[in-house]
Amino acid sequence: MRLAQSIIVLQRLVIRRRFSQRGLHDDSSVSCVHSSSRISFHPRPTLRYRAEMESSIEKAWNDRTTDTADVKDLFSRVRADSPIPSDIVSRAHFLCAQYLGGAWKASTIDRFSIKQITGGMSNLLFLVQLCDTLSLHHCEPRRALLRIHCQSDIDQLLSESVVFTLLSERNLGPRLLGVFPGGRFEQFIPSRPLQCPEISEHGLISKISPMVARVHSLDVPIGKEPQLINRTRAWIDKWSKYEASKEGIDMKCTKAKVDQSKYPCHLSIDSLSAEIDFVEKFLESIHSPVIFSHNDLQEGNILLIDKEEVGDNDEELALIDFEYCDYNYRGFDLGNHLCEYGLDYACEEHPFYNVYPEKLRMEDERRRFCSGYMNELYEMESRDVRLPCDLISGDRTLDLERLETEADLFMPISHIFWSCWAFLNAEQSSIAFGFAEYGRDRLAMYFEGKTRMEEYMRSHQ
């Protein structure tokens, strides 16, 4: 039920946003009404009638209208080393009142607090909270996570929020509390994100790997075609509109330790596109199963719930940040996660990341992860859980060997995928991060691993 309600709310936001973008503000525009779980349409009243119906309260809040770009621009002004400006506090308080209701609507701004949470590279995150002395009205939370989207693709927002709600209902992530143009409210889970050294520890591998297998077994109501190539090309196309792309990429490593002989000294945007063509051909040869995929399984997106130490309960972990979720090749999710063993974002100085090459080739840990993943799939099959038909064959040894091969060969694909993302974000993101350096480092690591992909293609012609 909650999933259906979320889809309806998001459809209304999509419709409102699209008509706004097309300039439909006269009598020919339409408004959306939800009735009996259906979306129906009726003509909007005339401009004069609408003006007459505006209340003084609505006029008083005209400067607080919820618009995607407006919200992003406003909250992007927050700086970690400075107090949050009063107009941002006021807007956050208003959004809480509108979308969380109950005690949030009744509270005064002096009984409300907001603080920024670090860790997101695609979103701005804030903890909003009511004071402890304020009584709750019903089932509204006392604390919530306010997520402001820094990217404005409304179709992607719809899919991501549907995914978010579905995983919440499967106890794989936090609850969705409210959605508005430009962001949403989520359940705040008292927790901490995992740290880079932890995700390759044996105790954590034994917990993360079955969780990933359960995610991959889901049937999610979104498009089933893999979007890896389309999304990467779309990033390159958007980047091509910026002047920096015309100059190409002068390749040099900042944190990665890749021999200069392994990568070209300069790369044009056409050469980068040609590498995506190569990746597409590789995908045709490896036949990795297409499954529902998180696509960003880095340590910051895995929460350890209300604990400082890892125990024996799988439910201590929760996945967050489903912005990049879609149907994808299984090998990508696994290879991408293994790349994160050697990529640390907990750095306070520019470029705000580090690379540990020795952790990118941890074969024992890779086998342990793949074994835990495969054990979970076979356990699910024994309980008659419906699985995608090509995830297991019945020959566990063969399946494990295939899985390890996929995980290894998709690591370079993860590198080039996120390098294209980084080059675009170097031009358009307001988040303090060395996107350009990160893009070059990951591109160098792609070229270093490309030879493994070429060897596989030659041996499977």
C-alpha positions in Angstrom: 0.0 0.0 0.0 2.8 2.4 0.9 4.5 1.7 -2.4 1.3 2.4 -4.4 0.8 5.7 -2.5 4.4 6.8 -3.1 4.0 6.1 -6.9 0.8 8.2 -7.0 2.5 11.1 -5.1 5.5 11.0 -7.4 3.4 10.9 -10.5 1.6 14.0 -9.4 5.0 15.7 -8.9 6.2 14.6 -12.3 3.0 15.9 -14.0 3.2 19.2 -12.1 6.9 19.7 -12.9 6.5 18.9 -16.6 3.6 21.2 -17.1 5.5 23.9 -15.3 8.5 23.4 -17.5 6.3 23.7 -20.6 4.9 27.0 -19.5 1.3 25.7 -19.2 -0.1 28.3 -16.8 -3.3 29.3 -18.6 -6.8 27.8 -18.8 -5.5 25.0 -21.1 -3.4 23.5 -18.4 -4.6 20.6 -16.2 -4.3 19.6 -12.6 -4.1 16.1 -11.2 -6.5 14.6 -8.6 -6.1 11.2 -6.9 -9.3 9.3 -6.4 -9.8 5.6 -5.7 -6.2 4.9 -6.5 -6.5 6.4 -10.0 -5.0 9.5 -11.5 -7.7 11.7 -13.1 -7.6 15.1 -14.7 -9.8 18.1 -14.9 -9.4 21.6 -16.3 -7.8 24.1 -13.9 -9.9 27.2 -13.0 -9.2 30.4 -14.8 -6.3 32.6 -13.7 -8.7 35.2 -12.3 -10.6 32.6 -10.2 -7.4 31.2 -9.0 -6.2 34.6 -8.0 -9.4 35.3 -6.1 -9.1 32.0 -4.3 -5.6 32.6 -3.0 -5.6 33.1 0.7 -3.4 35.5 2.6 -1.6 32.6 4.2 -0.6 31.3 0.8 0.6 34.7 -0.3 2.7 35.0 2.9 4.5 31.8 1.9 5.1 32.7 -1.7 8.8 33.0 -1.0 8.8 29.4 0.3 7.3 27.6 -2.7 8.8 24.2 -3.2 10.7 24.2 -6.5 13.4 21.7 -7.5 16.1 24.2 -8.6 15.1 26.7 -5.8 15.5 24.1 -3.1 18.8 22.8 -4.4 20.2 26.3 -4.8 19.1 27.4 -1.3 20.4 24.4 0.6 23.6 24.3 -1.4 24.6 27.5 0.4 25.2 25.6 3.6 28.8 25.3 4.6 30.2 22.7 7.0 32.3 25.3 8.9 29.5 27.9 9.4 26.1 28.0 11.1 23.1 27.2 8.8 21.6 30.6 7.6 18.2 31.5 9.1 16.4 31.5 5.8 17.4 27.9 5.2 16.4 26.9 8.7 13.0 28.6 8.0 12.5 26.7 4.8 13.4 23.4 6.4 11.0 24.1 9.2 8.3 24.9 6.6 9.0 21.7 4.6 8.8 19.6 7.8 5.4 21.1 8.7 4.1 20.5 5.2 5.3 17.0 4.7 5.7 15.4 8.2 2.7 17.1 9.8 1.6 16.5 13.4 3.9 18.0 15.9 6.1 19.3 13.2 3.3 21.5 12.0 2.5 22.8 15.5 6.1 23.4 16.5 7.6 26.9 16.5 11.0 27.4 14.9 12.8 27.7 18.2 11.7 24.1 19.1 13.2 22.8 15.8 16.8 22.0 14.8 18.6 21.1 11.7 22.2 20.1 11.1 24.1 18.9 8.0 25.2 15.3 7.7 28.3 14.7 5.7 29.0 11.8 3.3 26.8 12.4 0.3 28.3 13.2 -3.1 25.1 13.3 -5.1 22.8 14.7 -2.5 22.7 17.2 0.4 21.8 15.5 3.7 20.4 17.1 6.9 19.1 15.8 10.2 15.9 17.6 11.3 14.7 17.2 14.8 12.0 18.4 17.2 13.0 19.2 20.8 12.5 16.4 23.3 10.0 18.3 25.4 7.5 18.6 22.5 4.8 16.0 22.6 4.1 14.0 19.4 0.6 14.0 18.1 0.4 10.5 16.6 2.9 8.4 14.7 5.1 11.2 13.2 8.8 10.8 13.9 10.8 13.1 16.2 13.8 13.0 13.9 14.0 12.6 10.1 16.6 12.7 7.4 16.1 15.6 4.9 17.6 14.7 1.5 18.0 17.4 -1.1 18.7 16.1 -4.6 21.5 17.8 -6.5 20.5 16.3 -9.8 17.1 17.2 -11.3 16.1 14.3 -13.6 12.5 13.9 -12.6 12.1 10.5 -14.3 15.1 9.1 -12.4 13.6 10.6 -9.2 10.4 8.7 -9.8 12.1 5.4 -10.3 14.6 5.9 -7.4 11.8 6.7 -4.9 9.7 3.7 -6.0 12.8 1.6 -5.4 13.5 3.3 -2.1 10.0 2.4 -0.9 10.1 -1.2 -2.1 13.4 -1.9 -0.3 12.0 -0.2 2.8 9.1 -2.7 2.8 11.6 -5.6 2.4 13.5 -4.3 5.5 16.5 -3.5 3.3 16.5 0.3 3.8 14.9 3.2 5.7 11.2 4.2 5.4 10.0 7.0 3.0 8.3 9.7 5.1 7.5 12.4 2.5 8.4 13.5 -1.1 8.5 17.0 -2.5 10.1 18.5 -5.7 13.8 18.6 -5.1 14.0 16.2 -2.2 12.4 13.9 0.3 12.2 12.9 4.0 13.4 9.5 5.1 13.4 7.6 8.3 16.5 8.6 10.3 18.2 5.4 11.5 20.5 5.9 14.5 23.5 4.4 12.8 26.9 5.1 11.3 28.1 4.4 7.8 30.7 1.7 7.4 34.2 2.8 6.8 36.4 1.8 3.9 38.7 -0.7 5.9 35.6 -2.4 7.3 33.9 -3.5 4.1 36.7 -5.9 3.2 36.8 -7.5 6.7 35.6 -11.1 6.9 32.8 -10.3 9.4 31.3 -7.6 7.2 31.7 -9.6 4.0 29.6 -12.4 5.5 26.8 -9.8 6.1 27.0 -7.7 3.0 27.2 -10.5 0.5 23.9 -12.2 1.3 22.2 -8.8 1.5 23.4 -8.0 -2.0 22.0 -11.4 -3.2 18.6 -10.6 -1.7 18.6 -7.3 -3.5 19.4 -9.0 -6.8 16.5 -11.4 -6.3 13.9 -8.6 -6.2 11.4 -8.1 -9.0 11.0 -4.3 -9.1 8.3 -2.4 -11.1 10.7 -0.4 -13.3 12.3 -0.8 -16.7 14.1 -4.2 -17.0 16.6 -3.2 -19.7 20.2 -2.4 -18.4 20.9 1.3 -18.5 24.7 1.1 -18.0 25.7 2.1 -21.5 22.9 4.6 -22.0 23.6 6.3 -18.7 27.3 6.6 -19.3 26.8 8.0 -22.8 24.2 10.5 -21.4 26.8 11.7 -19.0 29.4 12.1 -21.7 26.8 14.0 -23.9 26.0 16.4 -21.0 29.7 16.9 -20.3 30.3 17.7 -24.0 28.2 20.9 -23.6 30.9 22.3 -21.2 34.0 24.1 -22.5 36.3 21.8 -20.4 35.3 18.8 -22.5 36.6 20.5 -25.7 40.1 20.4 -24.3 39.9 16.7 -23.6 41.5 14.9 -20.6 45.2 15.4 -19.8 45.8 12.1 -18.0 47.7 12.1 -14.8 47.1 10.2 -11.5 46.6 12.0 -8.3 45.9 9.2 -5.8 45.9 6.1 -8.0 49.2 4.4 -8.5 49.0 3.3 -12.1 52.1 3.0 -14.3 52.0 5.7 -17.0 52.6 3.2 -19.7 49.2 1.7 -19.0 47.1 4.7 -20.1 47.2 7.4 -22.8 48.7 10.7 -21.9 45.7 12.5 -23.4 42.1 11.5 -24.2 39.6 13.4 -26.4 35.9 13.2 -25.7 35.6 11.1 -28.9 38.3 8.7 -27.6 36.4 8.4 -24.3 33.2 7.6 -26.3 35.1 5.0 -28.2 36.0 3.3 -24.9 32.3 3.0 -24.1 31.8 1.4 -27.5 34.5 -1.2 -26.5 32.7 -1.8 -23.1 29.5 -2.4 -25.0 31.1 -5.1 -27.1 32.6 -6.7 -24.0 29.1 -6.8 -22.4 27.8 -8.8 -25.5 30.5 -11.4 -24.9 30.3 -12.0 -21.2 26.5 -12.7 -20.8 26.3 -11.5 -17.2 22.7 -11.9 -15.9 20.6 -8.7 -15.8 19.1 -8.2 -12.4 17.9 -5.3 -10.1 21.1 -3.6 -9.0 22.0 -1.0 -6.4 25.0 0.2 -8.5 26.7 2.2 -5.8 27.6 -0.2 -3.0 30.3 1.8 -1.4 30.9 1.9 2.4 29.0 5.2 2.9 25.8 3.6 1.6 25.8 0.7 4.0 24.7 1.6 7.6 25.6 -0.1 10.8 22.4 0.3 12.8 22.7 1.8 16.3 26.0 0.1 17.1 29.7 0.8 17.1 30.7 -2.8 16.7 29.6 -5.5 14.2 27.7 -8.4 15.8 26.1 -11.5 14.5 22.7 -10.2 13.3 22.3 -9.5 9.6 19.6 -6.9 10.4 22.3 -4.6 11.8 22.9 -3.4 8.3 20.8 -1.2 6.1 21.3 0.0 2.5 20.8 3.7 1.6 21.1 6.0 -1.4 19.2 4.3 -4.2 19.8 7.1 -6.7 21.6 4.9 -9.2 19.4 1.8 -8.8 18.1 0.1 -12.0 18.3 -3.1 -13.8 21.9 -3.8 -14.7 24.5 -6.5 -15.3 25.1 -8.5 -12.1 28.8 -8.3 -12.6 28.7 -4.5 -12.4 27.2 -4.4 -8.9 29.7 -7.0 -7.6 32.8 -5.5 -9.4 31.8 -2.0 -8.3 31.6 -3.1 -4.7 35.0 -4.7 -4.9 36.5 -1.5 -6.3 35.3 0.2 -3.1 37.6 -1.9 -1.0 40.4 0.4 -2.3 38.6 3.8 -2.5 38.3 5.8 0.7 36.2 8.9 0.9 36.8 9.7 4.5 39.5 12.3 3.8 39.3 15.9 5.0 41.7 17.4 2.6 41.5 17.9 -1.2 40.7 15.9 -3.3 38.8 14.3 -0.4 39.5 10.6 -1.3 42.3 8.1 -1.3 43.1 5.1 -3.4 44.7 1.9 -1.9 45.8 -0.2 -4.9 46.7 -3.3 -2.8 43.0 -3.6 -1.8 41.8 -3.6 -5.4 43.2 -7.1 -6.0 42.2 -8.9 -2.8 41.5 -12.3 -4.3 40.7 -14.1 -1.0 38.2 -11.5 0.0 36.6 -11.5 -3.5 36.2 -15.3 -3.3 34.7 -15.0 0.2 32.2 -12.4 -1.0 31.2 -14.4 -4.0 30.8 -17.5 -1.9 28.6 -15.7 0.6 26.5 -14.3 -2.2 26.1 -17.7 -3.9 25.3 -19.5 -0.5 22.4 -17.0 0.0 21.0 -17.7 -3.5 21.0 -21.4 -3.0 19.5 -21.0 0.5 16.7 -18.9 -1.0 16.1 -21.5 -3.7 15.8 -24.2 -1.0 13.0 -22.1 0.6 11.2 -21.9 -2.8 12.0 -18.2 -3.2 11.4 -17.2 -6.8 14.8 -16.2 -8.3 15.6 -14.7 -11.7 16.1 -17.8 -13.9 19.8 -17.2 -14.8 21.2 -16.5 -11.3 22.0 -20.1 -10.5 22.3 -23.2 -12.6 22.3 -26.0 -10.0 26.0 -26.5 -10.3 27.3 -24.4 -7.4 31.0 -24.8 -8.3 30.4 -23.6 -11.8 28.2 -20.8 -10.6 30.8 -19.6 -8.2 33.6 -19.6 -10.8 31.3 -17.7 -13.2 30.5 -15.2 -10.5 34.2 -14.5 -9.6 35.0 -14.0 -13.2 32.2 -11.5 -13.6 33.1 -9.6 -10.5 36.8 -9.3 -11.6 36.1 -8.2 -15.2 33.5 -5.7 -14.3 35.8 -3.8 -12.0 37.4 -1.8 -14.9 33.8 -1.0 -16.2 33.0 0.5 -12.8 36.1 2.6 -13.1 35.1 4.1 -16.5 31.5 4.5 -15.4 32.3 6.6 -12.4 35.0 8.5 -14.3 32.4 9.8 -16.8 30.1 10.7 -13.8 33.0 12.6 -12.2 33.9 14.6 -15.3 30.4 15.9 -15.6 30.1 16.6 -11.8 33.4 18.6 -12.0 31.4 21.1 -14.0 28.0 21.1 -12.3 28.3 19.9 -8.7 28.4 22.2 -5.8 29.7 19.5 -3.4 33.3 19.9 -2.2 35.1 17.0 -3.9 37.9 16.6 -6.3 35.8 15.3 -9.2 38.3 16.0 -12.0 41.1 14.2 -10.1 38.8 11.3 -9.2 37.7 11.0 -12.9 41.3 10.8 -14.1 42.3 8.3 -11.4 39.4 6.0 -12.2 40.0 6.3 -15.9 43.6 5.3 -15.4 42.5 2.3 -13.4 40.1 1.4 -16.2 42.9 1.3 -18.7 45.0 -0.8 -16.3 42.3 -3.4 -16.1 41.2 -3.2 -19.8 43.8 -5.8 -20.8 41.9 -8.4 -18.7 38.7 -7.6 -20.6 40.5 -7.9 -23.9 42.0 -11.3 -23.0 38.5 -12.6 -22.0 37.1 -11.5 -25.4 39.9 -13.2 -27.3 39.4 -16.4 -25.4 35.6 -16.4 -25.9 35.3 -15.5 -29.6 
